[in-house]
Amino acid sequence: MERSEVTKTTKTETTEDLYGQLAGGIGVLAVAAGALAALKNALGIPWWATGLVAAGALVLLGYLAWWARTRLRRLLSRKEQPVPAAGKAAAATEDVGEGEEGTEALPAVHKTLTTVLGRAGAIGREEVILDDEVTTQQIDVGTVYEFLLPASRTAEDVGKNLGSIASMLGVTRLHLKLETSRKSERKVRLLVLKEPPFSEPFPPPTRQEIIDFAGVPLGHDVTGKLVGVPTFDKASLLIGGMTQMGKTTLVNGLITCLLIAYGEFDLYLLDGKLCGLTQFQPVAVRYEASDDPAVLESMLDQLIVRVDKRYTEMQEAKRNRQPAPVFKPVFFIIDEAADFYVDDGSKESQEVVRRNEDKSRKLVSKSLESGICTIMLTQRPANDAIPVKVRDQFLYRMCLYVAAKGTAKVALGDSYFETVAPIHPALLDASIKGQAVLFATGVSTLIRGFNFPDKFMWDVVDEFAANREQALPETPLKQAISLLRDKGVDFMLTADLAPALGITESDPAEAGKKLKDLLGVPSAGRSAKGRGYRLADLMKAATAEE
């Protein structure tokens, strides 16, 4: 058929359709008019009322048709919708008849974890935790769930929703402890405590437990297990928290553990609380009980000299293609550190504080490679307490109870709450002293520091001091130290010390010169009783590097 004939035929058919539709419309109008007239006569009402009644009837019929159509669609969609994995697994034993060939029961679902994680948002609503991939263990303090997440989820999804998960389980965030696996992102170990953490104190560790620990223990975790840091080599520690929260007790425990397990090291103590670290003075190369910023500067200068000397030795070793030198570890511990960065308003004091900021940053940042570790404690973890350029250098962070999130960020770092499973220090029980959040190597751990008896710490200090003195070479300096220790004094006059070391010179001035040459240490100056030597100065000279 030619194209013109096809077009002609199409037009004819279209015209006929229009005529048909017009005729049908006229018929509908005629029927409607007749129906309205019949309705008017039957009801005996005017035309306008008849129109309203007819319109209302049509609207009602339309609604009934929509309602019936909607219900029918829902019914059909339920019959055709595939059964979710959770539903299949739960109903597998019911829907599959025994003995049917070609059918297998789907794996069962762990209802508790699936419900809790799904509602908390850690997994999707359509995802499940399979029962055969869950291990449940009851321990003294609670229940441990070890399970595998769906393939689309990681432990980070659980860590970000721990607060909601705790709420679903009817406990607080502090009742939960999350551990991840280094082998699989999907593997999760979740501890749910029966009671609030540290409701009952754990006994302090024994010497052997401290020695056996792989690193330096700082306290117990919520299960009573020792927890700490792997090493203080190339790492420093910042400890913050409100007053009377147990910072000094915690650092006393840390020093005690160092004395037991860390080996030989030099200890520098700046006791801003004036009496918080006094028991460790006998083993310190230098101990100062002061809150004067000038004292901090003096100690910083002394340590920076050691840092520079060590770097020079490292440079020489590399230049000569020799093994890197091994340095004795040094710990510089500052209690109430924030006090040393506050001036008294005078220009001189402001300049000292400014220098302290620069020297502290230099020490903390440069000393790590040379084996010198700085540990700072502050009861004012505010933005202006410790300068930012100093705070940013600390690898390990610890925060005891604080009242605000901003304060916690100062101690733990600005990005702390973006890490996996962060613990808000404001949730800690302020009545439990020494409880803290330890953030080390990217992991948050709730711990409680050790509270050793005084007698135990005194014995450790005496033992360490005796071992170190015994290791000193037999020199006049060691003899002088032993003499002061035997007499139980911290200061001895030159007139008494010189004869004890075999100096028989009768002239006091000449005897003083010979004693200085013999010991290699200048006297401490004139006191009320006369010129003499302090035990701390003698120990500093005996233990300091050449």
KOLZAMI-274988 format. One record per residue (C-alpha): z, x, y; residue in three letters. Coordinates in steps of 0.25 Angstrom, whole numbers, padded with zeros to 4 digits, always signed. Layout:
<atoms>
ZXYALA
...
</atoms>
This chain:
<atoms>
+0000+0000+0000MET
-0004+0005+0014GLU
+0007+0008+0024ARG
+0003-0003+0034SER
+0004-0013+0023GLU
+0018-0009+0019VAL
+0022-0009+0034THR
+0016-0023+0035LYS
+0023-0028+0023THR
+0037-0022+0028THR
+0035-0029+0041LYS
+0032-0043+0034THR
+0044-0041+0025GLU
+0053-0038+0037THR
+0048-0050+0045THR
+0051-0059+0033GLU
+0065-0054+0032ASP
+0068-0057+0047LEU
+0063-0071+0045TYR
+0071-0073+0032GLY
+0084-0068+0039GLN
+0081-0077+0052LEU
+0080-0089+0043ALA
+0093-0085+0035GLY
+0100-0083+0048GLY
+0095-0097+0053ILE
+0100-0103+0040GLY
+0114-0097+0041VAL
+0115-0102+0056LEU
+0111-0116+0051ALA
+0121-0115+0040VAL
+0132-0110+0049ALA
+0130-0121+0059ALA
+0130-0131+0049GLY
+0143-0126+0043ALA
+0150-0125+0057LEU
+0145-0140+0060ALA
+0151-0144+0046ALA
+0164-0136+0049LEU
+0165-0143+0063LYS
+0163-0157+0057ASN
+0173-0154+0046ALA
+0184-0148+0055LEU
+0181-0157+0067GLY
+0182-0145+0077ILE
+0174-0140+0089PRO
+0162-0130+0087TRP
+0170-0118+0092TRP
+0182-0120+0083ALA
+0172-0122+0071THR
+0166-0108+0075GLY
+0180-0101+0075LEU
+0184-0107+0062VAL
+0171-0102+0056ALA
+0172-0088+0061ALA
+0187-0087+0056GLY
+0182-0092+0042ALA
+0171-0081+0042LEU
+0181-0070+0047VAL
+0191-0074+0036LEU
+0180-0074+0025LEU
+0176-0060+0030GLY
+0190-0054+0029TYR
+0192-0060+0015LEU
+0178-0054+0011ALA
+0183-0040+0016TRP
+0196-0041+0010TRP
+0190-0044-0004ALA
+0180-0033-0002ARG
+0190-0022+0001THR
+0199-0025-0010ARG
+0188-0025-0020LEU
+0184-0011-0015ARG
+0198-0005-0016ARG
+0199-0011-0030LEU
+0185-0004-0034LEU
+0189+0009-0027SER
+0202+0010-0035ARG
+0195+0008-0048LYS
+0184+0019-0045GLU
+0194+0029-0038GLN
+0196+0042-0047PRO
+0211+0044-0052VAL
+0217+0056-0044PRO
+0222+0068-0052ALA
+0236+0064-0051ALA
+0234+0050-0056GLY
+0225+0055-0067LYS
+0236+0065-0072ALA
+0247+0055-0070ALA
+0240+0044-0078ALA
+0233+0052-0088ALA
+0242+0049-0099THR
+0242+0034-0096GLU
+0227+0032-0094ASP
+0222+0041-0105VAL
+0224+0035-0119GLY
+0229+0043-0130GLU
+0219+0048-0140GLY
+0207+0045-0130GLU
+0196+0056-0132GLU
+0191+0064-0121GLY
+0203+0061-0111THR
+0214+0071-0107GLU
+0227+0069-0099ALA
+0227+0075-0085LEU
+0238+0085-0082PRO
+0251+0078-0077ALA
+0255+0079-0062VAL
+0268+0084-0057HIS
+0272+0072-0049LYS
+0283+0078-0040THR
+0275+0090-0035LEU
+0262+0082-0034THR
+0269+0071-0025THR
+0277+0081-0017VAL
+0266+0091-0014LEU
+0256+0080-0012GLY
+0265+0072-0002ARG
+0269+0084+0005ALA
+0254+0089+0007GLY
+0255+0101-0001ALA
+0244+0095-0010ILE
+0234+0084-0009GLY
+0237+0070-0013ARG
+0227+0071-0024GLU
+0232+0084-0029GLU
+0243+0086-0040VAL
+0252+0096-0045ILE
+0250+0097-0061LEU
+0262+0096-0069ASP
+0258+0107-0078ASP
+0257+0116-0066GLU
+0271+0114-0062VAL
+0283+0122-0067THR
+0297+0116-0063THR
+0310+0125-0064GLN
+0324+0121-0061GLN
+0333+0132-0055ILE
+0347+0132-0050ASP
+0343+0129-0035VAL
+0331+0119-0038GLY
+0318+0117-0044THR
+0306+0126-0044VAL
+0292+0120-0045TYR
+0281+0130-0048GLU
+0267+0123-0048PHE
+0252+0125-0045LEU
+0246+0118-0033LEU
+0232+0111-0034PRO
+0220+0120-0032ALA
+0218+0116-0017SER
+0232+0119-0013ARG
+0241+0132-0011THR
+0255+0135-0010ALA
+0253+0135+0005GLU
+0251+0120+0005ASP
+0265+0119-0002VAL
+0271+0129+0008GLY
+0266+0121+0020LYS
+0272+0108+0015ASN
+0286+0113+0010LEU
+0293+0104+0020GLY
+0286+0091+0015SER
+0288+0095+0001ILE
+0303+0097+0003ALA
+0303+0083+0009SER
+0296+0077-0003MET
+0306+0084-0012LEU
+0318+0079-0004GLY
+0323+0093+0000VAL
+0321+0102+0013THR
+0311+0113+0015ARG
+0322+0123+0012LEU
+0324+0118-0002HIS
+0310+0123-0005LEU
+0305+0137-0009LYS
+0290+0139-0011LEU
+0285+0151-0018GLU
+0270+0154-0020THR
+0262+0162-0030SER
+0254+0175-0027ARG
+0245+0171-0039LYS
+0241+0157-0035SER
+0241+0150-0022GLU
+0243+0137-0029ARG
+0256+0141-0037LYS
+0269+0136-0030VAL
+0283+0138-0033ARG
+0292+0128-0026LEU
+0308+0128-0027LEU
+0315+0115-0023VAL
+0330+0118-0021LEU
+0340+0108-0025LYS
+0350+0111-0013GLU
+0347+0117+0001PRO
+0345+0132+0000PRO
+0357+0141+0000PHE
+0367+0130-0002SER
+0374+0139-0011GLU
+0375+0154-0007PRO
+0369+0164-0017PHE
+0378+0177-0020PRO
+0374+0190-0014PRO
+0365+0199-0022PRO
+0371+0210-0030THR
+0367+0225-0027ARG
+0358+0225-0040GLN
+0351+0212-0036GLU
+0348+0218-0022ILE
+0343+0231-0029ILE
+0334+0223-0038ASP
+0328+0215-0028PHE
+0313+0219-0025ALA
+0315+0221-0010GLY
+0326+0219+0000VAL
+0334+0206-0003PRO
+0337+0197+0010LEU
+0344+0185+0003GLY
+0343+0174-0007HIS
+0332+0164-0008ASP
+0335+0149-0011VAL
+0336+0152-0026THR
+0346+0163-0025GLY
+0335+0174-0027LYS
+0335+0187-0019LEU
+0324+0187-0008VAL
+0320+0197+0002GLY
+0309+0206+0006VAL
+0301+0216-0002PRO
+0304+0228+0007THR
+0307+0232+0021PHE
+0296+0243+0021ASP
+0287+0240+0033LYS
+0294+0227+0036ALA
+0304+0222+0046SER
+0313+0210+0047LEU
+0316+0200+0058LEU
+0328+0190+0055ILE
+0331+0179+0065GLY
+0340+0167+0065GLY
+0351+0160+0073MET
+0365+0166+0075THR
+0375+0165+0064GLN
+0364+0162+0053MET
+0367+0175+0045GLY
+0357+0185+0050LYS
+0367+0196+0050THR
+0372+0193+0036THR
+0358+0193+0031LEU
+0355+0206+0037VAL
+0368+0212+0032ASN
+0363+0208+0018GLY
+0349+0214+0020LEU
+0356+0227+0024ILE
+0365+0227+0012THR
+0353+0225+0003CYS
+0345+0236+0010LEU
+0357+0245+0007LEU
+0357+0242-0007ILE
+0343+0241-0011ALA
+0334+0248-0001TYR
+0337+0262-0003GLY
+0340+0273+0008GLU
+0336+0268+0022PHE
+0341+0270+0037ASP
+0348+0258+0043LEU
+0348+0256+0059TYR
+0357+0244+0063LEU
+0357+0237+0077LEU
+0369+0227+0076ASP
+0366+0218+0088GLY
+0377+0209+0082LYS
+0387+0221+0084LEU
+0393+0219+0070CYS
+0383+0212+0061GLY
+0378+0225+0054LEU
+0391+0234+0056THR
+0393+0235+0041GLN
+0380+0243+0039PHE
+0383+0253+0050GLN
+0388+0264+0040PRO
+0374+0264+0034VAL
+0366+0263+0047ALA
+0359+0275+0053VAL
+0362+0269+0066ARG
+0370+0256+0069TYR
+0372+0250+0083GLU
+0380+0238+0086ALA
+0374+0233+0099SER
+0365+0223+0106ASP
+0360+0232+0117ASP
+0345+0233+0118PRO
+0347+0248+0121ALA
+0353+0251+0107VAL
+0341+0244+0101LEU
+0332+0253+0109GLU
+0339+0265+0104SER
+0338+0262+0089MET
+0323+0258+0091LEU
+0321+0272+0097ASP
+0328+0278+0086GLN
+0320+0271+0075LEU
+0306+0272+0082ILE
+0308+0287+0082VAL
+0309+0286+0067ARG
+0297+0277+0066VAL
+0289+0287+0074ASP
+0293+0299+0066LYS
+0290+0291+0053ARG
+0276+0288+0058TYR
+0274+0302+0062THR
+0277+0306+0047GLU
+0268+0296+0042MET
+0257+0301+0051GLN
+0259+0315+0046GLU
+0259+0311+0032ALA
+0246+0304+0033LYS
+0240+0315+0041ARG
+0244+0325+0030ASN
+0240+0316+0019ARG
+0254+0315+0014GLN
+0261+0303+0007PRO
+0267+0294+0018ALA
+0282+0298+0020PRO
+0293+0289+0015VAL
+0303+0285+0025PHE
+0317+0280+0024LYS
+0318+0265+0027PRO
+0325+0261+0040VAL
+0330+0248+0044PHE
+0333+0244+0058PHE
+0341+0231+0059ILE
+0344+0224+0072ILE
+0354+0213+0072ASP
+0353+0203+0084GLU
+0340+0209+0088ALA
+0337+0199+0099ALA
+0348+0205+0107ASP
+0341+0218+0109PHE
+0329+0212+0116TYR
+0337+0205+0127VAL
+0339+0212+0140ASP
+0350+0210+0150ASP
+0341+0208+0162GLY
+0341+0222+0167SER
+0328+0230+0168LYS
+0334+0241+0159GLU
+0338+0231+0149SER
+0324+0224+0149GLN
+0317+0237+0147GLU
+0326+0241+0135VAL
+0322+0227+0129VAL
+0308+0229+0132ARG
+0308+0243+0125ARG
+0316+0237+0113ASN
+0305+0227+0111GLU
+0294+0238+0111ASP
+0302+0247+0102LYS
+0306+0236+0092SER
+0292+0232+0090ARG
+0288+0247+0088LYS
+0299+0249+0078LEU
+0296+0236+0070VAL
+0281+0238+0070SER
+0280+0253+0068LYS
+0292+0255+0059SER
+0287+0247+0047LEU
+0278+0258+0042GLU
+0289+0269+0044SER
+0300+0262+0036GLY
+0308+0256+0047ILE
+0312+0242+0046CYS
+0318+0233+0057THR
+0326+0221+0054ILE
+0330+0212+0066MET
+0339+0200+0067LEU
+0340+0190+0078THR
+0348+0178+0080GLN
+0339+0173+0091ARG
+0325+0172+0085PRO
+0319+0167+0098ALA
+0306+0171+0104ASN
+0312+0180+0114ASP
+0323+0186+0104ALA
+0315+0197+0098ILE
+0301+0201+0105PRO
+0289+0196+0098VAL
+0283+0209+0097LYS
+0295+0214+0089VAL
+0296+0201+0080ARG
+0281+0201+0076ASP
+0284+0215+0069GLN
+0293+0209+0058PHE
+0287+0207+0044LEU
+0299+0200+0038TYR
+0306+0188+0045ARG
+0319+0180+0042MET
+0324+0168+0050CYS
+0338+0162+0048LEU
+0341+0148+0054TYR
+0334+0145+0067VAL
+0333+0131+0074ALA
+0319+0131+0078ALA
+0305+0134+0073LYS
+0301+0143+0085GLY
+0314+0152+0082THR
+0310+0153+0067ALA
+0296+0158+0071LYS
+0302+0169+0079VAL
+0309+0175+0067ALA
+0299+0171+0056LEU
+0286+0173+0064GLY
+0277+0164+0073ASP
+0268+0160+0061SER
+0280+0158+0051TYR
+0278+0143+0050PHE
+0264+0144+0046GLU
+0267+0152+0033THR
+0268+0147+0019VAL
+0281+0139+0017ALA
+0289+0143+0030PRO
+0304+0140+0030ILE
+0309+0135+0044HIS
+0322+0142+0047PRO
+0327+0130+0055ALA
+0329+0123+0041LEU
+0339+0133+0036LEU
+0353+0129+0035ASP
+0360+0136+0046ALA
+0374+0135+0039SER
+0368+0145+0028ILE
+0369+0159+0034LYS
+0359+0169+0031GLY
+0348+0159+0027GLN
+0335+0163+0032ALA
+0320+0162+0030VAL
+0314+0175+0026LEU
+0299+0177+0029PHE
+0293+0189+0022ALA
+0280+0192+0016THR
+0275+0179+0021GLY
+0285+0171+0013VAL
+0297+0162+0018SER
+0309+0163+0010THR
+0323+0156+0013LEU
+0334+0166+0010ILE
+0349+0168+0012ARG
+0354+0182+0016GLY
+0364+0189+0008PHE
+0379+0188+0012ASN
+0385+0200+0006PHE
+0400+0202+0006PRO
+0405+0213+0016ASP
+0411+0221+0005LYS
+0397+0222-0002PHE
+0390+0226+0010MET
+0401+0237+0014TRP
+0399+0242+0000ASP
+0384+0243+0001VAL
+0385+0250+0014VAL
+0395+0260+0009ASP
+0387+0263-0003GLU
+0374+0265+0005PHE
+0381+0274+0015ALA
+0387+0283+0004ALA
+0374+0284-0003ASN
+0367+0288+0009ARG
+0377+0298+0013GLU
+0377+0304-0001GLN
+0362+0305+0000ALA
+0363+0314+0013LEU
+0361+0329+0012PRO
+0374+0337+0012GLU
+0374+0341+0027THR
+0385+0342+0038PRO
+0379+0328+0043LEU
+0383+0322+0029LYS
+0396+0328+0029GLN
+0399+0323+0043ALA
+0395+0309+0038ILE
+0404+0310+0026SER
+0415+0314+0034LEU
+0415+0302+0044LEU
+0413+0293+0032ARG
+0425+0299+0025ASP
+0434+0297+0037LYS
+0428+0283+0039GLY
+0424+0286+0054VAL
+0412+0283+0062ASP
+0415+0294+0072PHE
+0421+0308+0071MET
+0424+0318+0082LEU
+0416+0332+0082THR
+0430+0339+0082ALA
+0433+0332+0068ASP
+0419+0333+0062LEU
+0416+0347+0065ALA
+0427+0354+0057PRO
+0425+0344+0046ALA
+0411+0350+0045LEU
+0415+0364+0046GLY
+0414+0367+0060ILE
+0426+0376+0065THR
+0422+0378+0079GLU
+0434+0376+0088SER
+0426+0373+0101ASP
+0423+0358+0101PRO
+0410+0359+0108ALA
+0405+0370+0099GLU
+0410+0362+0087ALA
+0402+0350+0092GLY
+0389+0358+0093LYS
+0390+0364+0079LYS
+0393+0350+0073LEU
+0381+0345+0080LYS
+0372+0356+0074ASP
+0378+0354+0061LEU
+0376+0339+0060LEU
+0363+0339+0068GLY
+0369+0326+0075VAL
+0374+0326+0089PRO
+0388+0320+0091SER
+0390+0306+0095ALA
+0395+0310+0109GLY
+0409+0310+0114ARG
+0419+0298+0111SER
+0433+0295+0115ALA
+0438+0305+0105LYS
+0427+0316+0107GLY
+0413+0320+0103ARG
+0410+0316+0088GLY
+0400+0310+0078TYR
+0397+0296+0073ARG
+0395+0293+0059LEU
+0382+0284+0063ALA
+0376+0296+0070ASP
+0378+0305+0058LEU
+0372+0295+0048MET
+0360+0293+0057LYS
+0358+0308+0057ALA
+0360+0309+0042ALA
+0350+0298+0038THR
+0340+0298+0049ALA
+0326+0305+0046GLU
+0324+0319+0049GLU
</atoms>
